[in-house]
Amino acid sequence: MSEQLLWNVGLTLVFAGFAIAFIAVILLFLKGAKGGRGKVKGGGVVIIGPIPIIFGTDKESVKIILVLSIILMILLLVWMVLQYKIFQ
């Protein structure tokens, strides 16, 4: 792959990310302006080494984030093993 192609793909992905975030903010603003009252749920995870620290506002959010963090750790381990085998 050429460096120019990689540069263009990376720049396009960055702009697409900004556009998606901007559209999401506008949609949330419009929904809030209509007077829609909703229940806010959310959570997050901080991964320090192999140990995830998970927090959330309700049990459902914590379960989803727990599953996603387990998947992330498995993908990381698979990637590390593949990189080790490629460079050996």
DAVENJO-V733401 format. One record per helix or strand of 2 or more residues. SS is the DSSP state (hx for helix, st for strand). FROM is the first residue (numbers start at 1). TO is the last residue. Records with the same first field share a line. If there is no record, write none. Layout:
BEGIN
SS->FROM-TO ; FROM-TO
END
This chain:
BEGIN
hx->3-33 ; 59-86
st->43-48 ; 51-56
END
